[in-house]
Amino acid sequence: MPEFVSIAHFHQQLKEGHTTCIATVADYLQKITEKAHLNAFIEVYAEEAMQRAKELDNSAAPYGKLHGVVIGLKDVICHKGHGLSAASKILQNFTSIFSATAVERLLAEGAIIIGRLNCDEFAMGSTNENSAYGKVLNAADETRISGGSSGGSAVAVQAGLCMASLGTDTGGSVRQPADFCGIVGLKPTYGRISRYGLIAYASSFDQIGIFATTIPDTALLLEVMAGADDFDSTVSTQPVPAYSQMLESDKKYKIAYFPEALSHPGLDPAIAAAINGQLEQWASEGHSVEEVSFDLLDYIVPAYYILTTAEATSNLSRYDGVKYGYRSSDKANDLEAFYKQTRSEGFGWEVKRRIMLGNFVLSSGYYDAYFTQAQKVRRILTNKLSLIFNDFDFLCLPSAPSVAFKIGEKMEDPVAMYIADIYTVIANLTGIPGISLPLFTHPDNKMPFGLQLMASQFNELSLLSFCNNILKR
């Protein structure tokens, strides 16, 4: 099979007879087997994918936008008739009874779903070490983490095990692993893609996101999945632009950056230097680049974890072992004891930690001191960013304060792990789109890293257009 370059190139190869969907799927299945030690996949749909490929090869119908495109799904996105566990013991052996709207739209355009991908349990984590199926290894250096929570989705694209993949982004869970793995990771505006069929972590934060190797591929997947959905009351009804057809632009943009972010003591100096160099390059190309003082950086992570753990506490209360999922085999004397046993055995430590945090901030004695104050911070952040985007097109930040670190390095220090989300969670708190671009290699360890660009709500077209010009160089 010809090497995968882009969806457009793949379709050209199909039309010219240089490959087939069957040959393509067979090649990916072989690669998945060869790189099984990376632990990106929880389950591979080998027989089903080959059957789907055969049907597409034999079909006389016009090509769909994603004809034969091989895609993996994070194990929190429903696919009817397939396993779904959120990488948790509490949902072991559970089979989805319907498909997410995003998945239905991919399939309607001819996509081939090749398997479900590993992740942090219930999407709670930044390293993909909190999975009931074990950690995911970074293909660039197998002693390092893949990032999380969508680590399996990132590595599957990074290692060439599928053409693109879906993840979810609650506080950076697409952009951070994309940064660590050297690929493109897009978190759209909250409500741009339907959340129907997505296992909820924090409902006002969660958004399905995209991993790919090119901006045109990212734009095409967004174009296919975005739009109104009767099954999701939070999804936007705004028209969906033909993103993939509107990427060419020579417009000069106005770009803001926070000096407090680039001078933060936790930021790797090499990453700061690379981003400052990129800002200077944009200025030399005629874009307007200005610093904007931002004094709320230290409030972002606390507000995020207060609000998301509170929402998670509510969302995860349904997993009690009564109707589906894991049930403790130990005999319980009463219902409360039964719940305690099942949830204690079924949830991992990080999930239990966040449930307890959520219960604490929602408790009567602390609700106003924590939850109410965090909601105020969220509103202040939203207003402040709205003012910034009145004057600027984009906000540039690091995607993460460091490159992918060693496996196990931060597992004993959850606070240090949480602080690593400092540059990504602002997009989820305010509902704006953000993208991580793979631009650099660290001089000391040769690990990939990039930068992050954010735009105002529903301004994905300008964001993708600008990013396309950057990566085309």
N, C-alpha and C positions, 0 to 999 in steps of 0.2 A: 504494500500500500504506500502511496506517496506520503511524505511527511506532512502532517497537518500544519497549515500556515494560518488559515482563517476559514470561516464558513463560506465566504464568497469563493475562495480558491478551491475548497472542497467541492462545492457545487459545480464549478467549472470542470474539475477533474471527473466528476460523475457524468456530466453531459458529453464530455469528449471520450468517454469510455476507458479512462485510465484506471478507474477503480469502480467498485460497486459497494452498496451498503453492506452486503454480506461480508465482503473482504475487509471492509473497514471495521465492522464489529468484531470479526474474528481476530483482527490485529490488536484491537484494544483489549479483548479478553486475554490474549497471550501476554500482553504487557502487564495487565492486572495480576496475573499469575506470577510473573517474574518478579514483580515488586510487591508481593503480598506482605512482605516483612515490614513495609511502611505502615501497615495497618490502617490505610485510608478507608477501605470498604468494610462495612459490617456484613453486607450481603450483596452478592452479584447475581443479576438476573440473566445468566448466560443463555439458557434455552429460549427464554422469552425474547431477549434482545435479538437473537439470531432469527427467530420466527418473524419478528417485526421487520427486520432488515429484508428478509425474503419477500414479504408482502410489499414493501416499498419498492424493491427492485422490479417486481412483477406488475406494479400498478401502472395503468395507462393515464391516470389522472395527472394534472399539472402539479409541478413541485409546490409543496408548501414552503413557507419561509424558512423552516427548519428541517427540510427533507433530509432524513438520514443523519441528522446531527446528534451525536452521542453525548448524553448529559447524565450527570449523577445528582442525586438528591440528598441533602442533609437529613439525618434521621429524626427530624422533627416535623417533616412535611408529609402530609398524607398522600398515599398512592393506593388506590382501591385494590384490595386483594393481596396486598403486600405487607410484610412486617413493619411495625412502627414502634419504637421503644424509647425515643429520646435518649438513647444510650444509657438507659437506667434499668436496674433489676425490677423496679416497681411495675414496668410495662413489658416484662419478658413474655414472649409468645403472643403478644397482641397483634392482631391483623386489622388494618384499616378497612372500614366499611364504605369509605368514599374517598374521592381524590380532591386535593386542594384545587381551587380555581386556577392558580398559576400552573399546576401540573396539567390540568385539562387543556389549557390554552397552548402549552408546549406540544402536547400530543396531537392537538387539532392541526398544528402546522407541520406535522411529520417528524417530530423529535423521537429519538430512541432513548428510553430511560434504561441505563445499564446497571444501576444498583443504588443502594442507600449507603450513605457515607457517615463515618464516625464523627463524633463531636463530644464536647463536654456535656455531662449529664444535664438534661433540661436546659441546655445552652448556657449553663452557669460556669464560666471559667474563661481564662485567657491563655491556656496552654494546651488544651486537649489532653490533659493528664487526669481529668476527672470523669472518665468514661468507664462504664461497666465492662467495656470491651478492650480496655487497655489504651495506652497512649499512642498517638500518631507521631511518626518520625518525620523530620524535615528532610526532604530529598536532597537539599543542598549540603547538609551536614547532619548525618543521622544521629549524632550525639546531642542535637539541639531540638527544641520544641518546634511544633508546626504553627503555634499560635492557636487562639481559640476565640469563641467556642467552635467555630466552623473549620477546625483544623483539617479534618478529612476532606472537606470540599476543596480547600486550598491546595492540599498536597496532590489530590487527584488531578487537578489541572496542571500544577507545577511539574509533576512527574509524567505527564502525557498519558494519563489513564482514562481520560475523557476529553472532549473538546471544550466543554464548559460545565459549570456546576452551579447549583443553588445552595446558598447558605442563608443564615438569618443574622440580623444585626440589631442587638438590643442596646449595646453600648460600645460597639466597635468590633463585633464578632465576625464581620466580613472584612473590614478595612485592615485590622491589625494582622490577621493571618495572611492576607494578601501581601502586606508589606513584608512580613517575615519570609514569605515564599517567593517573592519576586514576580508577582503577577498583578493583574488589574482586579480591584475589588470595589464594587459600587453598592452603596446603601442609598436607595432612592428616598425621595420625600415620604414621610409618614402618610400612608393612604394612597400612594401612587400605585402600588400592587396590592391586590386583595390579600388579607390575612386569613381568609376562610380556608380551613384545612391545615393551619399552622398551630402546632402545640404551643400554647401561650406560656411565656415566662413572665413578662411584664407587658400587659396588653396595650398601654399607651406609649410604649417604646418600640416594641417588636416590629421589624420590617423584613420581608424577604429580600435578599440581595443576590448579586451576581458575581461569579468568578469567571474570568476569561483571560485570554492572552492578548487581545486587541480591543481597541475602543469600538470599531464597527461591530464586532461580535457582541460586545456588551450592550450597545445601543439596540441591536436587533432583538436580543432577548427581552430587554426592557419594553420595547415596542410591542412585542407579542403578549407579554404578561400584564401590562398596565391596563387600567381602565375600570369602569364601573362594574359593580357586582352586587346583585340582589341579596347575596348571602352574607355580605359584610357591610354593616351600617357605618363603619369608619372609613371606607374606601372613598376616594375622590371621584366625582362625576365629571371632572374637567376632561376635555377632549385630549386624546393621546396623539402627540405629533408623530410623524414618520421619522423617528430619530435617526434611523440608519441611512435615510436618504438626504439628510439635512446637515451633515457633519462638516462640509466644506465651508470655511469662513476665514477671511483675512482681517476680521475686526480686531481693533486694539481694545484691550480690556483694562479695567481698573481693579487692582489686586491689593488687598489689605493683608497685613500680618501683625501678630501680637509680639512686640519685643519681649514681653514678659515670658512668652512661651519659648522663644528661641534662646533666651538667656537663663532659662530655668536650670537650677543646679542638677536636676535629675536627668537632663538631656545629654546624650553622648556628644562630645565636642565635634566628632567627625560628622555626625548627622547635622548638627547645627551649621557647620561650615558648608556642607553640601547644599543645604536649603538656602542659606544666605547667598551662595554662589548662583543658584538658580534664580533667586529674586533679582540679582544684579543682571543676569542674562535677559530676563524678561524686560527689565527697564531699558537695556541696550537695544532691544528689538522694538521699542516704541510703546510698550504697555506702561501704564501708570502703576507704580508700586509705592505704597506708603505704609508707614507703621501707624497702628492705632492702639493707643494705650488701653489695656484691659486689666482691671484690678480685681476680677472675680475668679481668677484661675484656681485659687485654693478652695473655692466653694463648690466647684463643679462636681468633683468625685464624691464628696459627702452627700450632696443633694441627690445625686444619681443613685447611690446605694441605699439611701433611706427610702426613696420612692420605689425603686425596682424590687427591693426585698419585701416591701409592704404589698405590692401587687402580686408578687410570687406567692406569698403566704396564702392569699385568697385563691389564686389560680390552682395551686397544687393541693388544695384541701380536698379536691375530688378523688385523689388517688388514695383510697382507703382499703382496697382489697375486697370490697363488697360486691361490686358489679363486674369488674374486669381487672386484669393485671395480676401482679404478685399477691399472694395471700400466705401469711405465716402458717406453718404447719403445727406450731405449738398451740396447745389448748389454752384458751383464754377464759377467765371466769366471768367477764362481762364485756360489753361492747367497747368501752373505753380502753380496756386492756388489749383487746383485739386490734384496735386502731394503732395503739402504741407499738405493739409487736410488729405488725405488718409494715408500718411506716419506718420504724427503726431499722428493720432488716432490708427494706426495699430501697430506701434512699441512701445515696452516698454522703460522705462527710460534708462536702461543699454545699450540697443542696440542703442538708439539715442545718448547716450554719446559717444559710440565708433565710430559711424558714423561721429560725429562732430570732434572727435580727428583725425580720418583718413583724413578727408578733410583738417584739419589744417596742418598736417605734409606733405601733398601732395601739399599744396598751393605754388604758385610761390615764395613767399618771404621766405619760410621756408623749402622747399624741400631739399636743400643741407645741411642745418643746422641739420635737423632731419633724414629724410629718408635715404639720402646718407650715413650719419655717422652710422646709425643703420645697414645698409648693410655691412659696413666695420667691425663693431663689430661682425656681424654674421660670416664673413669670418675668422676673427681672432680666434673666438671660435672654428670654425670647424677645423682650422689648429692645434690649441692647443690640442684639443681632439684627433685628428689623431696622434699626437706625443705621447700622453699619451698611446693610445691603441697600439702603436708600442712596448711598454714595459710592458703593463699590459693587463689582460683579462677583468677585470671589474672595474668599478668605483662605489663606495658605497657612497650614500648620504641619508639624511632623505627624506621621501616622502613629508612631510609637517612640518612647524615649530611648530605646536601644534596638539593636538587631536581635534576632531570635537568640535567647539565652539557653544555657545548658539544661538538659532534662533534669528535673528534680531541684534545680537551683533555688526556686522560690516557693516550693510547696509547703515549707514550714513557716512561711511568713505571709499570711493572707493579706495583711495590710499593704505590704510592698507590692503584692500582685494587683491589688485594687488600684493603687496609685498609678500603676502603669497604664491605666485607662484615661489618664488625664487629658489627652489630646483628642480622643474620639467621642467621649460621651456627650459633649456639648451638642453634637448633631442630633442625638437621640432625645435629649432634653428639650430641644427646640423644634424637632421635626423636620429639619432641613436635609437636603441631599449632601452626601459626601462621597468622595472617591479617593482611593489610594493608588498612586501611580508608581510603577517600578522603574526607577531612574538611576539608582546608584549601587555601588558595591563598596562595602566598608574596607578601608585600606589595611586594617589590622588582621581581619579574619576572613575577608573575601565573601562575607555574607551579604545577600541582597537587602536593600532598603529603598524607600522612596519618600514621597511626601504626600500630603493630603490636601485636597481642595474641596471647599464647601461653597454652596451657592444658596440663594434664597429659595423658598419653597416652590416646587414645580418648575424650577429653572434648570432641569437636567439637560435640555438641549444645548444651552450655551456652555454648560459645564463639560459635556461630552465633546462638543465641537472644539473647545479650547484644548482639552486633553488629547484629542486626536491629532491636532497640530504638533503638540509637544512630542508625542511618541512616534510620529512619522519621520522625525529628523534622523 
